[in-house]
Amino acid sequence: LIILCLVYYRHIQRLNQALFQAKRDTEEALQCAQRANETKSIFLADLRQHISKPIHAVVALSKQLAANPRLTDEERAATQQTITRYTQQLIRLVNGVLDLSRLEAGMTKWQLSSCDLLQVLHQAIDEVQLHHPEMQINYSSRVEQWPAHTDPKRLMQLFSSCLYQPYAASHPVPSVEVTPCSEGIRIRITPSSLADTANSCEESTIRHDINHRTLTYFGGTYCISPDGVPTPWIEITYPKKRG
């Protein structure tokens, strides 16, 4: 009976310890969730403010065009360009929020196929230079090709966002350097307008989150240069193809 009581007592002790640890883990998880909710609430409040600005601008300028027939052709063209700029900004914000929401919920529909990752990178560089001929992007690589089973369209969007941002105050010509590393392959873009803190806004924050979650899904990494670096950069790693 004494032995049974001792065994039962030790069993109760282990249960109490397990319950105490579970309680601590639950409290920590709850605190993390609360902090995440607070961060998301702040982010959504800022986002609503940034979305309302282009909406109000588009509405006001549209009313101005409709109510003032005496505008000159130059004034009308300038107003229409401003409306177009705000509309494009609004579309980018909304699409970014929807894309990020799908990634967070695990509902993203990936279009996977086998491809050469460096060819996708070249396509992104060519597209940026096609729309912005003044940006002659420097490219150097110590890797000839990199087979990958990925979503080429999403990776191309990711590379393009690191090379050029339409809302940036300035557009420095970046250099792209590709090197092998222990994780697989490393792609470093220097300078990157997306990593420049001078261009920091809700749009850039959303883009960083999308890029980070996309690479995490495929087993890669996404690093941004720390604040205060004279030449901001973005560094991407992508793993070796399995099988």
C-alpha positions as CSV (number, residue, x, y, z in Angstrom):
1,L,0.0,0.0,0.0
2,I,2.8,2.4,0.9
3,I,4.5,1.6,-2.5
4,L,1.2,2.2,-4.4
5,C,0.7,5.4,-2.5
6,L,4.2,6.6,-3.4
7,V,3.7,5.7,-7.1
8,Y,0.3,7.4,-7.1
9,Y,1.8,10.5,-5.4
10,R,4.6,10.7,-8.0
11,H,2.1,10.3,-10.8
12,I,0.0,13.2,-9.4
13,Q,3.2,15.3,-9.1
14,R,4.0,14.6,-12.8
15,L,0.4,15.5,-13.8
16,N,0.6,18.8,-11.8
17,Q,3.9,19.7,-13.4
18,A,2.5,18.9,-16.8
19,L,-0.6,21.0,-16.1
20,F,1.6,23.9,-14.8
21,Q,3.8,23.8,-17.9
22,A,0.7,23.6,-20.2
23,K,-0.7,26.6,-18.3
24,R,2.5,28.6,-18.8
25,D,2.6,27.6,-22.5
26,T,-1.0,28.6,-23.0
27,E,-0.4,32.0,-21.3
28,E,2.7,32.6,-23.4
29,A,0.8,31.7,-26.6
30,L,-2.1,34.0,-25.5
31,Q,0.3,36.9,-25.0
32,C,1.9,36.3,-28.4
33,A,-1.5,36.2,-30.0
34,Q,-2.5,39.4,-28.2
35,R,0.7,41.1,-29.4
36,A,0.1,39.9,-32.9
37,N,-3.5,41.1,-32.8
38,E,-2.3,44.5,-31.5
39,T,0.3,44.7,-34.3
40,K,-2.2,43.7,-36.9
41,S,-4.8,46.2,-35.6
42,I,-2.2,49.0,-35.9
43,F,-1.2,47.8,-39.3
44,L,-4.8,47.7,-40.5
45,A,-5.5,51.1,-39.1
46,D,-2.5,52.6,-40.9
47,L,-3.6,50.6,-44.0
48,R,-7.1,52.1,-43.9
49,Q,-5.6,55.5,-43.7
50,H,-3.3,54.9,-46.7
51,I,-6.1,53.4,-48.7
52,S,-8.5,56.2,-47.9
53,K,-6.1,58.8,-49.2
54,P,-6.0,57.6,-52.9
55,I,-9.8,56.9,-52.8
56,H,-10.6,60.4,-51.6
57,A,-8.1,61.9,-54.2
58,V,-9.6,59.9,-57.1
59,V,-13.1,61.0,-56.1
60,A,-12.2,64.6,-55.6
61,L,-10.3,64.8,-58.9
62,S,-13.0,63.0,-60.8
63,K,-15.5,65.5,-59.5
64,Q,-13.2,68.3,-60.5
65,L,-13.0,67.0,-64.1
66,A,-16.8,66.6,-64.3
67,A,-17.7,70.0,-62.7
68,N,-15.1,72.2,-64.4
69,P,-15.5,72.1,-68.2
70,R,-13.2,75.2,-68.5
71,L,-10.0,73.2,-67.8
72,T,-7.4,73.4,-70.4
73,D,-6.2,70.3,-72.2
74,E,-2.9,70.4,-70.2
75,E,-4.8,70.7,-66.9
76,R,-7.2,67.9,-67.9
77,A,-4.3,65.7,-68.9
78,A,-2.4,66.4,-65.7
79,T,-5.5,65.6,-63.6
80,Q,-6.1,62.4,-65.4
81,Q,-2.5,61.4,-64.9
82,T,-2.8,62.0,-61.1
83,I,-6.0,60.0,-61.1
84,T,-4.3,57.1,-62.8
85,R,-1.4,57.3,-60.4
86,Y,-3.6,57.1,-57.3
87,T,-5.7,54.4,-58.9
88,Q,-2.6,52.2,-59.6
89,Q,-1.5,52.8,-56.0
90,L,-4.9,51.7,-54.7
91,I,-4.9,48.6,-56.9
92,R,-1.4,47.6,-55.7
93,L,-2.4,48.0,-52.0
94,V,-5.6,46.0,-52.4
95,N,-3.9,43.2,-54.4
96,G,-1.1,43.1,-51.9
97,V,-3.4,42.8,-48.9
98,L,-5.4,40.0,-50.6
99,D,-2.3,38.2,-51.6
100,L,-0.8,38.5,-48.1
101,S,-4.1,37.3,-46.5
102,R,-4.1,34.2,-48.7
103,L,-0.5,33.4,-47.7
104,E,-1.3,33.9,-44.0
105,A,-4.4,31.6,-44.3
106,G,-2.5,28.9,-46.3
107,M,-5.0,29.4,-49.2
108,T,-2.5,30.4,-51.9
109,K,-2.9,28.5,-55.1
110,W,0.6,27.8,-56.3
111,Q,1.3,27.1,-59.9
112,L,4.3,24.8,-59.6
113,S,6.5,23.7,-62.4
114,S,10.1,22.7,-63.0
115,C,12.3,25.6,-64.3
116,D,15.7,27.3,-64.1
117,L,15.6,29.8,-61.3
118,L,18.2,31.9,-62.9
119,Q,16.2,32.1,-66.1
120,V,13.3,33.4,-64.1
121,L,15.6,36.0,-62.6
122,H,16.8,37.0,-66.1
123,Q,13.2,37.4,-67.2
124,A,12.5,39.7,-64.2
125,I,15.6,41.8,-65.1
126,D,14.6,42.0,-68.8
127,E,11.0,43.1,-67.9
128,V,12.2,45.8,-65.6
129,Q,14.6,47.1,-68.2
130,L,12.0,46.9,-70.9
131,H,9.6,49.2,-69.0
132,H,12.5,51.4,-67.7
133,P,15.3,51.5,-70.3
134,E,17.3,53.9,-68.2
135,M,17.9,51.1,-65.7
136,Q,20.8,49.0,-67.1
137,I,21.0,46.4,-64.4
138,N,24.4,44.9,-63.7
139,Y,24.4,41.1,-63.4
140,S,27.1,38.7,-62.4
141,S,26.9,35.0,-61.5
142,R,29.1,32.2,-60.5
143,V,26.3,29.8,-61.2
144,E,25.2,28.8,-64.7
145,Q,21.8,27.4,-63.9
146,W,19.7,26.4,-60.9
147,P,17.0,23.8,-61.4
148,A,14.0,24.4,-59.2
149,H,10.4,23.1,-58.7
150,T,8.6,26.3,-57.9
151,D,6.1,28.9,-59.0
152,P,7.9,30.9,-61.7
153,K,5.3,33.6,-61.9
154,R,5.4,34.4,-58.2
155,L,9.2,34.2,-58.1
156,M,9.4,36.6,-61.1
157,Q,7.1,39.1,-59.2
158,L,9.4,38.7,-56.2
159,F,12.5,39.5,-58.1
160,S,10.9,42.4,-59.9
161,S,9.7,43.9,-56.6
162,C,13.3,43.8,-55.3
163,L,14.6,45.5,-58.5
164,Y,12.1,48.3,-58.9
165,Q,9.3,49.9,-56.9
166,P,7.0,52.4,-58.7
167,Y,6.3,54.5,-55.6
168,A,10.0,55.0,-54.7
169,A,11.3,58.5,-54.5
170,S,14.4,57.5,-56.4
171,H,15.3,54.5,-58.6
172,P,19.0,53.5,-58.2
173,V,20.3,51.1,-60.8
174,P,20.8,47.8,-58.8
175,S,23.5,45.2,-59.2
176,V,22.5,41.5,-59.0
177,E,25.1,39.0,-57.8
178,V,24.5,35.3,-57.8
179,T,26.8,33.0,-55.8
180,P,26.6,29.4,-54.4
181,C,26.3,29.0,-50.6
182,S,25.8,26.3,-48.0
183,E,22.0,26.8,-48.2
184,G,21.9,26.5,-51.9
185,I,22.1,29.6,-54.0
186,R,22.4,33.3,-52.9
187,I,21.0,36.2,-54.8
188,R,22.0,39.7,-53.6
189,I,20.5,42.9,-55.0
190,T,22.4,46.1,-54.2
191,P,21.0,48.7,-53.9
192,S,17.3,47.9,-53.7
193,S,14.7,50.6,-53.6
194,L,12.4,48.2,-51.7
195,A,15.0,47.9,-48.9
196,D,15.6,51.6,-48.7
197,T,14.0,52.9,-45.4
198,A,13.4,56.3,-47.2
199,N,10.7,54.4,-49.2
200,S,9.2,52.7,-46.2
201,C,5.4,52.6,-46.3
202,E,2.5,50.2,-46.0
203,E,3.1,49.1,-49.6
204,S,6.7,48.1,-48.9
205,T,5.8,46.4,-45.6
206,I,3.2,44.2,-47.4
207,R,5.6,43.4,-50.2
208,H,8.3,42.4,-47.7
209,D,5.9,40.1,-45.9
210,I,4.8,38.5,-49.2
211,N,8.3,37.9,-50.4
212,H,9.3,36.5,-47.0
213,R,6.4,34.1,-46.8
214,T,6.9,33.0,-50.4
215,L,10.5,32.1,-49.9
216,T,9.8,30.4,-46.6
217,Y,7.2,28.2,-48.4
218,F,9.9,27.0,-50.8
219,G,12.5,26.6,-48.1
220,G,14.5,29.8,-48.8
221,T,15.3,32.9,-46.9
222,Y,14.7,36.6,-47.4
223,C,16.9,39.1,-45.6
224,I,16.9,43.0,-45.7
225,S,19.8,45.2,-44.9
226,P,19.6,46.7,-41.4
227,D,18.7,50.4,-40.9
228,G,21.5,52.9,-41.4
229,V,23.3,51.0,-44.1
230,P,24.4,53.5,-46.8
231,T,23.6,51.1,-49.6
232,P,20.4,49.1,-48.8
233,W,20.3,45.5,-50.1
234,I,18.1,42.5,-50.2
235,E,19.6,39.0,-50.0
236,I,17.7,35.9,-51.1
237,T,18.7,32.2,-50.7
238,Y,17.0,29.3,-52.5
239,P,17.6,25.7,-51.6
240,K,18.9,22.9,-53.9
241,K,16.2,21.0,-55.8
242,R,15.3,17.8,-54.0
243,G,15.5,14.5,-55.9
